[in-house]
């Protein structure tokens, strides 16, 4: 069977975004899990926990047609346990598999804000992983450069609803990027980050 990620650019971007975040997770030193991140209320561990929980939601929502209510608080709290890197990698692999399943991107998922096409959900998950990869890189002092394809994708994804993100309480207010800023800096500024 052919690799479905090569057949669908959205699945390619999704895999790339999760691989990017995985690269940063594997770079965390043991003494960095409590370090601060640009997400002011989250440590490095909190940030990885957030992204891991997000991935844990994908199989039940996409593959099983489950709802947020069906899952209840299954993914609340600390999902990382004693081996955060391994837990992240298992969750990321399961999320990739769920989106790659035949017909998965044509389904409707039941999110907290309403029914959403699975392809849109996948796009949101890509943008989230890309931006949080930068947050994690900043928190641990790793390379903060994001791949151009993922930055361009994320800009296209978030621009239509960027103004609503601050109102959700999940994102800081946009900041003005410096004059002559590159696309990555503009993306981060749109999401309340100063690069």
C-alpha contacts under 8 A as a table, 3 or more apart, distances in Angstrom:
res1	aa1	res2	aa2	distance
3	X	6	X	5.72
3	X	7	X	7.05
4	X	7	X	4.99
4	X	8	X	6.36
4	X	11	X	7.57
4	X	100	X	6.51
5	X	8	X	5.33
5	X	9	X	6.86
5	X	10	X	7.81
5	X	11	X	4.93
5	X	12	X	4.89
5	X	15	X	7.77
5	X	100	X	7.23
6	X	9	X	6.93
6	X	11	X	7.84
6	X	12	X	6.51
8	X	11	X	5.47
8	X	12	X	6.45
9	X	12	X	4.90
9	X	13	X	6.23
10	X	13	X	5.19
10	X	14	X	6.14
10	X	119	X	7.83
10	X	122	X	7.71
10	X	123	X	7.28
11	X	14	X	4.91
11	X	15	X	6.12
11	X	96	X	7.98
11	X	99	X	7.34
11	X	100	X	6.92
12	X	15	X	5.27
12	X	16	X	6.17
13	X	16	X	4.98
13	X	17	X	6.03
13	X	126	X	6.94
13	X	150	X	6.76
14	X	17	X	5.18
14	X	18	X	6.30
14	X	96	X	7.43
14	X	122	X	7.05
14	X	123	X	7.57
14	X	125	X	7.59
14	X	126	X	5.31
15	X	18	X	5.28
15	X	19	X	6.02
15	X	96	X	6.58
16	X	19	X	5.01
16	X	20	X	6.04
16	X	150	X	7.80
17	X	20	X	5.07
17	X	21	X	6.37
17	X	126	X	5.70
17	X	127	X	7.87
17	X	129	X	5.77
17	X	130	X	5.60
17	X	150	X	7.00
18	X	21	X	5.13
18	X	22	X	6.02
18	X	92	X	6.51
18	X	126	X	7.57
18	X	129	X	6.35
18	X	130	X	7.93
19	X	22	X	4.86
19	X	23	X	6.12
20	X	23	X	5.20
20	X	24	X	6.67
20	X	130	X	7.31
20	X	133	X	6.66
21	X	24	X	5.20
21	X	25	X	6.24
21	X	129	X	6.34
21	X	130	X	7.09
21	X	132	X	7.50
21	X	133	X	4.88
22	X	25	X	4.94
22	X	26	X	6.11
22	X	88	X	7.71
22	X	89	X	6.99
23	X	26	X	5.32
23	X	27	X	6.46
24	X	27	X	5.07
24	X	28	X	6.73
24	X	133	X	6.65
24	X	136	X	6.64
24	X	137	X	6.24
24	X	142	X	7.41
25	X	28	X	5.51
25	X	48	X	7.43
25	X	85	X	6.45
25	X	136	X	7.78
26	X	85	X	6.52
27	X	142	X	7.69
28	X	32	X	6.14
28	X	33	X	7.11
28	X	140	X	6.47
29	X	32	X	5.35
29	X	33	X	7.38
30	X	33	X	6.37
31	X	34	X	7.28
32	X	35	X	5.09
32	X	44	X	6.96
32	X	140	X	6.44
33	X	43	X	6.87
33	X	44	X	5.03
33	X	45	X	4.95
34	X	43	X	5.26
34	X	44	X	5.80
34	X	45	X	6.26
35	X	43	X	5.36
35	X	44	X	5.55
35	X	139	X	6.36
35	X	140	X	7.21
36	X	39	X	7.90
36	X	40	X	7.27
36	X	42	X	6.67
36	X	43	X	4.64
36	X	44	X	6.20
36	X	139	X	5.75
37	X	40	X	6.29
37	X	42	X	6.27
37	X	43	X	5.69
37	X	44	X	6.12
37	X	47	X	7.85
37	X	135	X	6.00
37	X	136	X	6.53
37	X	138	X	6.63
37	X	139	X	4.41
38	X	42	X	7.98
38	X	135	X	5.68
38	X	138	X	7.24
38	X	139	X	6.99
38	X	193	X	7.18
39	X	42	X	5.44
39	X	43	X	7.84
39	X	47	X	7.82
39	X	135	X	7.08
40	X	43	X	7.96
42	X	45	X	7.57
42	X	46	X	5.03
42	X	47	X	5.79
43	X	46	X	4.98
43	X	47	X	6.18
44	X	47	X	5.15
44	X	48	X	6.27
44	X	136	X	6.53
44	X	139	X	6.46
44	X	140	X	7.66
45	X	48	X	5.17
45	X	49	X	5.92
46	X	49	X	4.95
46	X	50	X	6.10
47	X	50	X	5.08
47	X	51	X	6.40
47	X	132	X	7.62
47	X	136	X	7.31
48	X	51	X	5.22
48	X	52	X	5.98
48	X	84	X	7.98
48	X	88	X	7.53
49	X	52	X	5.03
49	X	53	X	6.06
49	X	78	X	6.51
49	X	79	X	6.29
49	X	80	X	6.05
50	X	53	X	5.24
50	X	54	X	6.22
51	X	54	X	4.97
51	X	55	X	6.35
51	X	129	X	7.18
51	X	132	X	7.98
52	X	55	X	5.14
52	X	56	X	6.25
52	X	79	X	7.37
52	X	80	X	7.60
52	X	87	X	7.58
52	X	88	X	5.34
52	X	91	X	6.15
52	X	92	X	7.26
53	X	56	X	4.93
53	X	57	X	6.45
53	X	75	X	5.68
53	X	76	X	7.52
53	X	79	X	6.65
53	X	91	X	7.95
54	X	57	X	5.39
54	X	58	X	7.05
55	X	58	X	5.38
55	X	59	X	7.90
55	X	91	X	5.49
55	X	92	X	5.80
55	X	94	X	7.58
55	X	95	X	5.44
56	X	59	X	6.64
56	X	60	X	7.90
56	X	75	X	7.15
56	X	91	X	5.51
56	X	92	X	7.86
56	X	94	X	7.60
56	X	95	X	6.93
57	X	60	X	5.92
57	X	61	X	6.16
57	X	75	X	7.48
58	X	61	X	5.26
58	X	62	X	5.65
58	X	63	X	7.59
58	X	94	X	7.84
58	X	95	X	5.33
58	X	98	X	6.70
58	X	99	X	7.84
59	X	62	X	5.36
59	X	63	X	5.07
59	X	64	X	6.69
59	X	94	X	6.67
59	X	95	X	5.96
59	X	98	X	5.24
60	X	63	X	5.62
60	X	64	X	4.78
60	X	65	X	6.33
60	X	66	X	5.32
60	X	67	X	7.83
61	X	64	X	5.84
61	X	65	X	5.01
61	X	66	X	4.78
61	X	67	X	6.18
61	X	68	X	7.82
61	X	109	X	5.77
61	X	110	X	6.76
62	X	65	X	5.63
62	X	66	X	7.54
62	X	98	X	6.36
62	X	99	X	6.97
62	X	104	X	6.45
62	X	107	X	7.20
62	X	108	X	7.68
62	X	109	X	6.01
62	X	118	X	6.83
63	X	98	X	5.71
63	X	99	X	7.85
63	X	101	X	7.79
63	X	104	X	6.90
65	X	108	X	7.87
65	X	109	X	6.49
65	X	110	X	7.48
66	X	70	X	6.07
66	X	71	X	7.25
66	X	109	X	7.84
66	X	110	X	7.16
67	X	70	X	5.03
67	X	71	X	6.54
67	X	109	X	7.61
67	X	110	X	5.18
67	X	111	X	6.78
68	X	71	X	5.32
68	X	72	X	6.22
68	X	110	X	6.92
68	X	111	X	6.29
68	X	112	X	6.39
69	X	72	X	5.04
71	X	74	X	5.71
71	X	75	X	7.97
73	X	76	X	5.13
75	X	79	X	6.62
76	X	79	X	7.32
78	X	81	X	6.74
79	X	87	X	7.90
80	X	83	X	6.50
80	X	84	X	4.58
80	X	85	X	7.98
80	X	87	X	5.82
80	X	88	X	7.27
81	X	84	X	6.14
81	X	87	X	7.73
83	X	86	X	5.59
83	X	87	X	6.25
84	X	87	X	5.08
84	X	88	X	6.01
85	X	88	X	5.16
85	X	89	X	6.19
86	X	89	X	5.09
86	X	90	X	6.18
87	X	90	X	5.25
87	X	91	X	6.17
88	X	91	X	5.15
88	X	92	X	6.05
89	X	92	X	5.12
89	X	93	X	6.10
90	X	93	X	5.17
90	X	94	X	6.18
91	X	94	X	5.15
91	X	95	X	6.19
92	X	95	X	5.11
92	X	96	X	6.21
93	X	96	X	5.14
93	X	97	X	6.19
94	X	97	X	5.05
94	X	98	X	6.12
95	X	98	X	5.10
95	X	99	X	6.37
96	X	99	X	5.41
96	X	100	X	6.11
97	X	100	X	5.02
97	X	101	X	6.19
98	X	101	X	5.50
98	X	104	X	7.05
99	X	104	X	5.52
99	X	105	X	6.41
99	X	122	X	7.47
100	X	104	X	6.61
100	X	105	X	7.87
101	X	104	X	5.39
103	X	106	X	5.38
103	X	107	X	6.77
104	X	107	X	5.47
104	X	118	X	6.91
105	X	117	X	7.37
105	X	118	X	4.95
105	X	119	X	4.81
105	X	122	X	7.95
106	X	117	X	6.87
106	X	118	X	6.31
106	X	119	X	6.85
107	X	117	X	6.08
107	X	118	X	5.42
107	X	119	X	7.96
108	X	115	X	6.32
108	X	116	X	5.47
108	X	117	X	4.45
108	X	118	X	5.29
109	X	115	X	5.63
109	X	116	X	5.30
109	X	117	X	6.08
109	X	118	X	5.61
109	X	121	X	7.67
110	X	114	X	5.89
110	X	115	X	4.54
110	X	116	X	6.38
111	X	114	X	5.16
111	X	115	X	5.91
111	X	116	X	6.83
116	X	120	X	6.71
116	X	121	X	6.70
117	X	120	X	5.36
117	X	121	X	6.48
118	X	121	X	4.89
118	X	122	X	6.10
119	X	122	X	5.03
119	X	123	X	6.26
120	X	123	X	4.98
120	X	124	X	6.26
121	X	124	X	5.13
121	X	125	X	6.22
122	X	125	X	5.02
122	X	126	X	6.25
123	X	126	X	5.11
123	X	127	X	6.44
123	X	157	X	6.66
124	X	127	X	5.25
124	X	128	X	6.15
124	X	157	X	6.99
124	X	158	X	7.81
125	X	128	X	5.04
125	X	129	X	6.15
126	X	129	X	5.26
126	X	130	X	6.20
126	X	154	X	7.26
127	X	130	X	5.17
127	X	131	X	6.21
127	X	150	X	7.87
127	X	153	X	7.53
127	X	154	X	4.78
127	X	157	X	6.93
127	X	158	X	7.31
128	X	131	X	5.44
128	X	132	X	6.02
129	X	132	X	5.16
129	X	133	X	5.90
130	X	133	X	5.09
130	X	134	X	6.70
130	X	146	X	7.45
130	X	150	X	6.87
130	X	151	X	7.48
130	X	154	X	7.43
131	X	134	X	5.27
131	X	135	X	6.47
131	X	188	X	7.22
132	X	135	X	4.69
132	X	136	X	6.00
133	X	136	X	5.09
133	X	137	X	6.06
134	X	137	X	4.98
134	X	138	X	6.12
134	X	144	X	5.52
134	X	145	X	7.53
134	X	146	X	7.09
135	X	138	X	5.20
135	X	139	X	6.17
136	X	139	X	4.94
136	X	140	X	6.24
137	X	140	X	5.37
137	X	141	X	5.72
137	X	142	X	4.61
137	X	143	X	6.08
137	X	144	X	5.40
138	X	141	X	5.18
138	X	142	X	6.36
138	X	143	X	7.81
138	X	144	X	6.36
139	X	142	X	7.85
146	X	150	X	7.07
146	X	151	X	6.54
146	X	184	X	7.15
147	X	150	X	5.46
147	X	151	X	6.27
148	X	151	X	5.04
148	X	152	X	6.08
148	X	184	X	7.86
149	X	152	X	5.23
149	X	153	X	6.12
150	X	153	X	5.02
150	X	154	X	6.02
151	X	154	X	5.08
151	X	155	X	6.17
151	X	183	X	7.17
151	X	184	X	5.96
151	X	187	X	7.32
152	X	155	X	5.20
152	X	156	X	6.35
152	X	183	X	7.51
153	X	156	X	5.24
153	X	157	X	6.13
154	X	157	X	4.92
154	X	158	X	6.00
154	X	187	X	7.59
155	X	158	X	5.46
155	X	159	X	5.80
155	X	187	X	5.95
156	X	159	X	5.76
156	X	160	X	7.69
157	X	160	X	7.04
158	X	161	X	5.69
158	X	162	X	5.44
159	X	162	X	5.13
160	X	163	X	7.83
161	X	164	X	5.46
161	X	165	X	6.81
162	X	165	X	5.35
162	X	166	X	7.76
162	X	190	X	6.97
162	X	191	X	7.31
163	X	166	X	6.62
163	X	167	X	7.80
164	X	167	X	5.38
164	X	168	X	6.62
165	X	168	X	5.16
165	X	169	X	7.08
165	X	170	X	6.73
165	X	171	X	5.72
165	X	172	X	7.93
165	X	191	X	7.98
166	X	169	X	5.52
166	X	170	X	6.60
166	X	171	X	4.98
166	X	172	X	5.56
166	X	173	X	5.36
166	X	174	X	7.81
167	X	170	X	7.87
167	X	171	X	7.96
168	X	171	X	7.08
169	X	172	X	7.42
171	X	191	X	6.46
171	X	192	X	6.81
172	X	191	X	6.50
172	X	192	X	4.72
172	X	193	X	7.66
173	X	190	X	7.88
173	X	191	X	6.86
173	X	192	X	4.99
174	X	189	X	5.60
174	X	190	X	4.65
174	X	191	X	5.33
174	X	192	X	4.13
174	X	193	X	7.38
175	X	189	X	4.96
175	X	190	X	6.37
175	X	191	X	7.68
175	X	192	X	5.33
175	X	193	X	6.91
175	X	194	X	7.26
176	X	189	X	6.23
176	X	190	X	7.83
177	X	181	X	6.21
177	X	185	X	6.64
177	X	186	X	5.70
177	X	189	X	5.61
177	X	194	X	7.65
178	X	181	X	5.41
181	X	184	X	8.00
181	X	185	X	5.82
181	X	186	X	6.33
182	X	185	X	5.41
182	X	186	X	6.33
183	X	186	X	5.02
183	X	187	X	6.14
184	X	187	X	5.11
184	X	188	X	6.28
185	X	188	X	5.15
185	X	189	X	6.07
185	X	194	X	7.63
185	X	195	X	5.97
186	X	189	X	5.03
186	X	190	X	6.09
187	X	190	X	5.12
187	X	191	X	6.57
188	X	191	X	5.14
188	X	192	X	6.39
188	X	193	X	4.98
188	X	194	X	6.72
188	X	195	X	6.86
189	X	192	X	4.97
189	X	193	X	4.87
189	X	194	X	5.89
189	X	195	X	7.56
190	X	193	X	7.37
